[in-house]
Amino acid sequence: MEGLSLTRRAWLAGLGLGAACHAPPLSFRIQREIPLQHASPEFCWFHPRTAAVPGAGQSGHPRVVMTLSQHLDADDHYSGLWYMYTDDLGKSWQGPFEPRHLGAQPAEDGLHASVHDVTPGYHPPTGQVLAIGGKTYYDATGKHVSGRLRKGGTSYAVYDARGDRWSGWRTLEFPADPMFANCRNSCAQWVTRQDGALLVPVYFPQPGLPYDAVTVLECRFDGETLHYVRHGEVLKEDTKRGLAEPSIAFHRGRYYLTIRHDERGYVTVGDDGLHWKPMKVWTFDDGGDLGSFNTQQHWVAHADGLFLSYTSRRPENRHINRARAPLFIGQVDAEKLHVVRASEQVLIPERGLMLGNFGASAITPEESWVTDAEFLWYRAGFQPTPQGGNGSVWVARVIWSRPNPLVPA
């Protein structure tokens, strides 16, 4: 590898051709922090996810922006977008701030709508942060009605880190096909290809069926507008509500997709991010069920290893709805598509409350962050707990034993 540029080394590592043959196994340690804590009868924080803009912070650090929503007065009733940022890798945080033009907006027939389930990501060709989420319509009581109306879809906003400015929400325009009537990128990791194109996982109600299906969009982004180019193979599991909340990762020349289902999680792999091998139920390497059900999983990727963050049904967390705490991380066997049980660690502890929908992203070559929030919802009777659960927003730093060459310094 001597004499190769950093860019070339990173590209080779991403293809799995440049990893050091005699390097020790990749390891990491976890450092937990709470940048925000708020216990209120009015709302609790939800959906914290981060994106890093290289060099936009202090002393050569990135600016890390965290997007959040407020969970309001009814189940799955969310505010618009809020955000925080740090310019010193989490030593101090600014916010949270609410850009008014990104908040909930009135709609026809007494409805209102907001964009939530947002995943921000840095787009290197344009130097912008693109925040992609799902738009939902609610009635006056906060009940979501997008499914009944078959409208909502995917929206996005652009963040200029150096100017600390947000664009307004824009709608991703789809072809005139019934499958796109309420096609959503919600709580889903997306990736930027080497050519600058985006691979954006979505799920949608199948026309005429009570099941959602999954596909991946290929999109182009010019710094202002996100354009649909085409979509890939449609993945289906026509039981319960179908498939939802897919997340994609790139590792050593292949793409990996993890998918939510009411009873289990699924995983698949493909060469181009649009076509996939048959889905496989997530298991441990000993054949045991991973135990993640009716919620999402997300990737934590390094050039030298692929990891999954997930929840898992265990005897000790039966008191937690949907087993949504604690939050775990484990290494994935990228060939056999299972999690190595011996590698499992707790990312964020269970403190008597559910953890909400979470995010995972690379921040620097040395660190990836997994972010989540405790679901302290007073209207459901939840209270701060003896174990310490108090509505905290968590950052779990995954600090690597060696830098990830695929992440800009």
C-alpha positions in Angstrom: 0.0 0.0 0.0 3.0 2.4 0.2 3.0 5.1 -2.4 -0.8 5.0 -2.9 -2.8 8.2 -2.2 -5.3 8.3 0.6 -8.1 8.4 -1.9 -6.8 5.3 -3.7 -6.2 3.5 -0.4 -9.7 4.3 0.7 -11.2 3.1 -2.6 -9.3 -0.2 -2.4 -10.3 -0.7 1.2 -13.9 -0.2 0.2 -13.6 -2.9 -2.4 -11.9 -5.2 0.1 -8.6 -5.2 -1.9 -6.5 -3.0 0.3 -7.0 -4.2 3.8 -3.8 -5.1 5.6 -3.4 -8.9 5.6 -1.6 -9.0 8.9 -3.5 -6.3 10.8 -5.0 -7.3 14.2 -8.8 -7.7 14.3 -10.7 -4.5 14.3 -12.1 -3.6 17.7 -13.8 -0.7 19.4 -14.7 0.8 22.7 -18.0 2.6 23.6 -18.2 6.0 25.2 -21.7 7.2 26.2 -22.8 10.8 26.5 -26.1 12.7 27.0 -26.2 16.0 25.1 -29.9 16.7 25.8 -32.3 15.7 28.6 -35.9 17.0 28.8 -38.8 15.6 30.8 -42.1 17.4 29.8 -45.8 16.6 29.9 -46.0 18.2 26.4 -43.5 16.1 24.4 -40.5 13.8 24.4 -37.5 13.9 22.0 -37.5 11.3 19.2 -35.5 10.3 16.1 -32.1 11.8 17.0 -29.7 11.2 14.0 -26.4 12.9 13.0 -24.4 13.8 10.0 -20.8 15.2 9.9 -19.6 18.0 7.6 -15.8 17.6 7.3 -13.8 20.7 8.3 -16.9 22.9 9.1 -16.3 22.9 12.9 -13.6 24.3 15.1 -9.9 23.5 14.8 -10.4 21.2 11.9 -13.2 19.2 13.4 -16.4 18.5 11.5 -19.6 20.2 12.3 -21.9 17.5 13.5 -25.6 18.3 13.0 -28.2 16.3 14.9 -31.8 16.3 13.6 -34.7 15.5 16.0 -38.5 15.4 16.3 -40.8 15.9 19.2 -43.3 13.1 19.9 -46.5 14.9 20.8 -49.9 14.2 22.2 -50.9 11.0 20.3 -49.1 7.9 19.2 -46.8 8.6 16.3 -47.8 12.2 16.2 -44.6 14.2 15.5 -43.5 17.8 15.2 -41.5 19.0 12.3 -37.7 19.1 12.3 -35.5 20.4 15.1 -31.8 20.4 15.1 -28.6 20.8 17.3 -25.0 21.0 16.3 -21.5 20.7 17.8 -18.3 22.1 16.3 -16.0 20.4 18.9 -17.0 16.7 18.6 -19.6 16.9 21.3 -17.8 18.8 24.0 -20.5 21.5 23.7 -23.8 21.6 21.8 -25.8 24.5 20.3 -29.6 24.2 20.3 -32.0 22.6 19.9 -33.4 25.0 17.3 -36.7 24.9 15.4 -36.6 26.3 11.9 -40.2 27.5 11.6 -40.4 26.8 7.9 -39.6 23.1 8.6 -42.3 22.7 11.3 -45.8 21.2 11.0 -48.0 22.9 8.3 -51.8 23.2 7.9 -53.3 21.1 5.1 -56.8 20.8 3.5 -59.9 19.6 5.4 -58.7 20.5 8.8 -55.6 18.3 8.5 -52.0 19.2 9.2 -48.7 17.6 8.1 -45.1 17.3 9.2 -41.9 15.7 8.0 -40.2 13.4 10.5 -38.4 10.0 10.6 -35.5 12.1 9.1 -32.1 10.8 8.4 -29.5 13.4 7.5 -26.3 12.6 5.5 -23.4 14.5 4.1 -23.2 14.5 0.3 -19.5 14.9 -0.6 -19.9 16.1 -4.3 -22.0 19.1 -3.2 -20.7 19.7 0.3 -24.3 19.8 1.6 -26.2 17.9 4.2 -29.3 16.3 2.8 -32.0 15.4 5.3 -34.5 12.9 4.0 -37.7 11.8 5.8 -41.4 10.9 5.4 -44.3 13.3 5.3 -47.3 12.4 7.3 -50.8 13.9 7.4 -52.7 14.0 10.8 -56.3 14.9 11.8 -57.1 17.4 14.5 -56.5 14.8 17.3 -53.0 13.9 16.1 -54.0 10.6 14.5 -52.1 9.9 11.4 -54.2 9.4 8.3 -51.7 9.2 5.5 -52.3 5.5 5.0 -56.0 6.0 4.5 -55.4 9.0 2.2 -52.6 7.2 0.4 -50.6 10.4 0.4 -47.5 11.7 2.2 -44.4 10.4 0.5 -40.7 11.4 0.8 -39.5 14.9 1.5 -36.1 16.5 1.9 -34.4 19.6 3.1 -30.8 20.9 2.6 -28.6 22.2 5.3 -25.7 24.5 4.6 -23.4 23.9 7.6 -21.1 26.8 7.0 -24.0 29.3 6.8 -26.1 27.4 9.4 -29.1 27.7 7.0 -31.9 25.2 6.1 -33.8 25.2 2.8 -37.6 24.5 3.0 -39.0 21.0 2.5 -39.2 19.7 -1.0 -41.1 16.7 -2.3 -39.3 14.0 -4.1 -41.1 13.6 -7.4 -41.9 10.1 -8.5 -43.2 8.6 -11.8 -47.0 8.4 -12.2 -47.3 4.8 -10.8 -49.7 3.7 -8.0 -46.7 2.1 -6.1 -45.4 5.6 -5.4 -48.7 7.0 -4.0 -47.2 7.0 -0.4 -43.6 5.9 -1.0 -41.5 6.8 2.0 -37.9 7.1 3.0 -38.4 6.9 6.8 -35.8 6.1 9.5 -33.6 4.7 6.7 -29.9 5.0 6.1 -28.9 5.9 2.6 -25.5 6.0 0.8 -23.7 8.1 -1.8 -22.0 6.1 -4.6 -18.6 7.0 -5.9 -20.2 8.7 -8.9 -22.2 11.0 -6.6 -25.6 9.2 -7.1 -27.6 8.3 -4.0 -29.1 5.0 -3.1 -32.2 5.7 -1.1 -34.2 2.8 0.5 -38.0 3.3 0.6 -41.1 1.3 1.5 -44.6 1.7 0.0 -48.1 0.2 0.2 -48.5 -2.4 -2.6 -51.5 -1.4 -4.7 -54.5 -3.4 -3.8 -52.8 -5.3 -1.0 -52.6 -4.7 2.8 -48.8 -5.1 2.8 -45.9 -2.8 2.4 -42.9 -3.6 0.2 -39.4 -2.3 -0.1 -37.2 -1.1 -2.9 -34.1 1.2 -3.4 -34.2 4.3 -5.4 -31.3 5.6 -7.5 -31.3 9.4 -7.2 -29.2 12.4 -8.3 -28.6 15.5 -6.2 -27.3 18.8 -7.5 -27.1 20.6 -4.2 -30.6 21.9 -4.3 -32.9 19.3 -5.9 -33.1 15.5 -5.4 -34.1 13.7 -8.6 -35.5 10.2 -9.0 -33.7 8.2 -11.7 -34.9 4.7 -11.3 -35.7 2.1 -8.7 -34.5 -1.4 -8.2 -36.0 -4.8 -7.4 -39.1 -4.9 -5.2 -38.7 -7.0 -2.1 -41.9 -8.5 -0.4 -43.0 -10.4 2.6 -46.7 -10.5 2.5 -47.4 -11.2 6.1 -48.5 -8.9 9.0 -48.0 -5.4 7.6 -45.2 -6.4 5.2 -41.7 -4.8 5.1 -40.7 -1.4 6.3 -37.8 1.0 7.2 -35.0 -0.5 5.1 -31.4 0.7 5.7 -28.5 0.3 3.3 -24.7 0.1 3.7 -21.7 -0.3 1.4 -18.9 -2.6 2.5 -16.0 -4.0 0.5 -17.7 -3.7 -2.9 -21.1 -4.9 -2.0 -24.3 -3.4 -0.7 -26.2 -4.7 2.4 -29.8 -4.1 3.2 -31.5 -4.6 6.6 -35.3 -4.5 6.7 -38.0 -4.3 9.5 -40.9 -6.7 9.8 -43.4 -7.0 12.6 -42.1 -10.4 13.6 -38.4 -10.3 12.7 -35.6 -8.5 10.9 -34.4 -9.4 7.4 -31.0 -9.0 5.6 -29.9 -9.3 2.0 -26.9 -8.4 -0.1 -26.3 -7.3 -3.7 -23.6 -6.0 -6.0 -25.3 -2.8 -7.2 -27.7 -1.7 -4.5 -30.7 -2.3 -6.8 -30.8 -6.1 -7.1 -30.7 -8.5 -4.2 -30.2 -12.1 -3.2 -33.1 -13.7 -1.4 -33.8 -12.2 2.0 -32.6 -14.0 5.0 -33.9 -13.8 8.6 -31.4 -12.1 10.9 -29.8 -14.7 13.2 -26.7 -15.1 15.4 -23.9 -17.3 14.1 -25.1 -20.2 16.3 -28.5 -20.1 14.5 -30.4 -18.4 17.3 -32.9 -15.6 16.4 -31.4 -12.1 16.6 -34.6 -11.1 18.4 -35.2 -7.8 16.7 -38.8 -7.4 15.8 -41.3 -4.6 14.9 -38.5 -2.0 14.8 -35.5 -1.0 12.8 -31.9 -2.0 12.6 -29.0 0.2 11.4 -25.5 -0.3 10.0 -22.2 0.8 11.5 -19.7 0.3 8.7 -15.8 0.4 8.8 -13.5 -0.5 5.9 -12.3 -3.5 8.0 -15.6 -4.6 9.5 -19.4 -4.4 9.2 -21.5 -4.1 12.3 -25.2 -3.9 13.1 -27.0 -1.9 15.7 -30.3 -3.5 16.9 -32.7 -4.3 19.7 -33.2 -7.9 20.8 -35.9 -9.8 22.7 -34.5 -11.2 25.9 -35.9 -12.5 29.2 -34.5 -9.6 31.0 -36.3 -6.9 28.9 -39.8 -8.4 28.8 -41.1 -5.3 30.6 -40.0 -3.1 27.7 -42.5 -2.7 24.9 -41.2 -4.4 21.7 -37.9 -5.1 23.5 -36.8 -1.6 22.5 -34.1 -1.4 25.1 -31.2 -1.9 25.5 -29.6 -1.1 22.1 -26.9 -3.5 21.0 -24.1 -3.6 18.5 -22.6 -6.8 17.0 -20.2 -7.7 14.2 -21.7 -9.1 11.0 -20.3 -12.0 9.1 -20.5 -10.3 5.7 -20.5 -13.6 3.8 -22.9 -15.7 5.9 -25.1 -12.7 6.9 -25.4 -13.3 10.6 -24.3 -11.5 13.7 -21.4 -13.0 15.7 -22.9 -13.5 19.1 -19.6 -13.2 21.0 -19.1 -9.8 19.5 -22.3 -8.3 21.0 -22.0 -5.3 23.3 -24.6 -2.9 24.8 -24.5 0.5 23.0 -27.2 2.3 25.1 -28.4 0.8 28.4 -32.0 0.0 29.3 -33.2 2.3 32.1 -36.8 1.3 32.4 -38.0 3.1 29.3 -38.2 2.2 25.6 -35.6 3.7 23.4 -37.1 5.4 20.3 -36.1 5.2 16.7 -32.4 5.6 16.4 -29.6 6.5 14.0 -26.0 5.5 13.2 -23.4 7.4 11.2 -19.7 7.8 10.7 -18.4 11.0 12.2 -14.6 10.9 11.8 -12.2 8.2 10.8 -11.8 7.4 14.5 -15.5 7.4 15.5 -19.0 6.4 14.5 -22.0 7.6 16.6 -25.2 5.8 17.4 -27.9 8.1 18.7 -31.2 7.4 20.4 -33.7 8.9 22.9 -35.6 7.5 25.9 -39.3 7.4 25.3 -40.7 9.3 28.3 -44.3 9.9 27.2 -46.3 11.2 30.1 -49.6 10.8 28.2 -49.1 7.0 28.1 -48.4 7.0 31.9 -44.7 6.8 31.6 -42.6 8.5 34.4 -38.9 8.9 35.2 -37.8 5.5 36.4 -35.8 4.3 39.4 -33.2 3.0 36.9 -32.5 6.5 35.8 -34.7 6.7 32.6 -35.6 10.4 32.3 -36.0 11.2 28.6 -32.3 11.5 27.8 -31.0 11.8 24.2 -27.9 9.6 24.0 -24.8 9.6 21.9 -22.9 6.3 21.9 -19.5 6.8 20.4 -18.0 3.7 18.7 -14.3 4.5 18.9 -12.3 2.3 16.6 -9.0 0.6 17.3 -7.8 2.0 14.0 -9.1 4.8 11.7 -11.6 4.1 9.0 -10.0 5.3 5.7 -13.4 5.6 4.0 -14.3 8.6 6.2 -12.9 12.1 5.5 -10.8 13.5 8.3 
